[in-house]
């Protein structure tokens, strides 16, 4: 995986944006201490977290015209944790 692929990660899901963001807040609050984060900022379509050394994780969830939700995550240090979070979301078209 190239550096740019690790920095920005995306998935499309059938979950509504509010559910995606609620899951992100729960997921990142429960990480082991080395990778723990706390909610820094949030809005109707995004939430940002701060972790070790001030590292930032951003998760955005935007509705698309077809009723699905595009989820985009961005980070430099927590790419593995972001990838793990995205795998917890059901991909579009799956029950």
C-alpha positions in Angstrom: 0.0 0.0 0.0 1.5 3.3 -1.0 1.7 6.2 1.4 -1.2 8.1 -0.2 -3.4 5.0 0.1 -2.6 4.8 3.8 -3.3 8.5 4.4 -6.8 8.5 2.8 -9.1 5.5 3.0 -12.6 5.1 1.7 -15.6 2.7 1.7 -19.2 2.9 0.6 -21.8 1.5 3.0 -25.6 1.3 3.3 -25.5 2.6 6.9 -26.7 6.2 7.4 -24.0 8.8 8.1 -25.1 9.4 11.7 -24.7 5.6 12.4 -21.2 5.6 10.8 -20.1 8.6 13.0 -21.6 7.0 16.1 -19.7 3.8 15.4 -16.5 5.8 14.8 -16.8 7.5 18.2 -17.3 4.2 19.9 -14.5 2.4 18.0 -11.8 5.0 18.6 -12.7 5.6 22.2 -12.2 1.9 23.0 -8.7 1.4 21.5 -5.8 0.1 23.6 -3.9 2.9 25.4 -1.1 3.3 22.9 -3.6 3.9 20.1 -6.3 5.6 22.2 -7.9 8.8 20.8 -10.4 11.3 22.1 -13.1 13.1 20.2 -11.7 16.6 19.3 -14.3 18.1 16.9 -17.5 16.9 15.3 -20.2 18.1 12.9 -23.2 16.5 11.1 -20.9 14.8 8.5 -17.5 14.4 10.3 -15.7 13.7 13.5 -12.1 14.2 14.3 -10.1 12.5 17.0 -6.7 13.3 18.7 -4.3 10.7 19.8 -0.7 10.1 20.7 1.4 13.1 20.1 -1.5 15.1 18.9 -2.0 12.8 15.9 -5.4 13.4 14.2 -7.8 10.9 12.7 -10.7 12.3 10.6 -13.8 10.3 9.6 -16.3 11.9 7.2 -19.6 10.3 6.2 -21.5 11.9 3.3 -24.8 10.6 1.9 -24.9 10.0 -1.8 -27.9 10.4 -4.2 -28.3 6.6 -4.4 -29.0 6.4 -0.7 -25.6 5.0 0.3 -23.0 6.6 2.4 -19.4 7.4 1.3 -17.1 7.1 4.3 -13.6 8.8 4.0 -11.0 8.5 6.7 -7.7 10.4 6.9 -4.6 10.1 9.2 -0.9 9.8 9.0 0.0 7.7 12.1 -3.2 5.7 12.8 -3.6 4.2 9.3 -3.9 0.6 10.6 -6.6 1.6 13.2 -8.5 3.5 10.5 -8.4 0.5 8.2 -9.7 -1.7 11.0 -12.6 0.7 11.7 -13.6 0.8 8.1 -13.7 -3.1 8.0 -16.3 -3.0 10.8 -18.7 -1.2 8.4 -20.8 -3.4 6.1 -19.9 -2.6 2.5 -22.8 -1.4 0.3 -25.0 -4.1 -0.9 -24.4 -6.5 2.0 -26.9 -7.2 4.8 
